[in-house]
Amino acid sequence: MSHPIPPSDAENRAEQESLGEMFKSLSTNLSTLIQQEIALAKAETTQAVQEAKESAKDTGKGAGMLAGAGVAGHFVLLFLSLALMWGLSNLVDSLVWASVIVAVLWAIIAGILAAMGKKNLNAGKREMAAATQDPLPLTRETVTEIPETVKPSKKENR
């Protein structure tokens, strides 16, 4: 015993509504969809900008504090280097050679720090590129979806 398949909503609307009513409905639905997509894009952009502002603010504070610590650390290292130089001059009996030894030690430390800094900067660039690659993921996703009112009805096997 075979039962007929009931008509779909689209088929019922096609039988009951005039062409003018359908176009009016399409126009209203399309207008609403566009307004919603614009609102979504604005919301996502506003959120992304707000997060970027907060991040920049925190980064700026941290950079300022690190700069102050760097200046203070520089003076500490300067005076410790002078003390080391004077101490070594007693061992090697020459202030010049003691100065050269301390300078070579600092050159080695500078080379190591430069290599490590370059590695960290490159890692930061990659992370920044990944973080800013797709700023509007929800908008992109919803724009690609086609609402049911715009799709042509699919004929079902009867």
Disulfide bonds with the S-S distance in Angstrom:
none
